[in-house]
Amino acid sequence: YKLYKNFKWKKSKTKVYKKTYVAKYRYKHENGNKYLALYTKSGKFVGYINTKAAKVVK
């Protein structure tokens, strides 16, 4: 799955595979998919990713 900087589908170069981020918001896009807004632990916005690409860790 790709990480996007915005919903104009500009791809982010940040590598998120096997990394942990905080998902603060979930959006349901008009295309029918749901996306999470990912942030670092310090609160810096990373990008949007499809919820199917994420898993919950505790």
N, C-alpha and C positions, 0 to 999 in steps of 0.2 A: 504494500500500500504506500501511496505517496503522502508526503507531508506538504501542506499548502500554507503559504503566507497569508492568503486571503481567499474569499469566495469568488474571486475572478480567476481562480485556478492557477495562480502563480506559484510554482513549486519552490519549496525551501530546500536549501542544500544541507540542512542539519540532518545528521544521521541519528535516527531514533531507535534502530533495531537493538533489542536487548538492553535498553536504557529505561530508567524510571523517571516519570514526570508526574506532575499533579494535573489532573483533568478538572478544571474548575467549572466548565460549562458544557452542556450538550445541546447541539442544534439539530433540528430536523430540516434538512434542505428541501427545496421544492422538487429536486430530482428524486426524492424518496429515501435517500440515504441519511443516516445520522452521523454527525461529526462531533468530536471532542476538541475543545480548546485546551491545548497543552501548555503548561507553565513549568519552569524550573522550581525547585524548592524555595529559591530566593524571590520568586514572583515574576520572573522575566518571561514574557510571552514567547513561545517557541513556534506554534503553528496549529493548524487544524488537521485532524486525521480521522479517517473512517472508524467508527466504533468497532467494526469487525476486526480491526488490526490491533486492538488493545485488550489487555486482560487486567483484572483487579489483583493487586498484591497488597498484603497486609503487613 
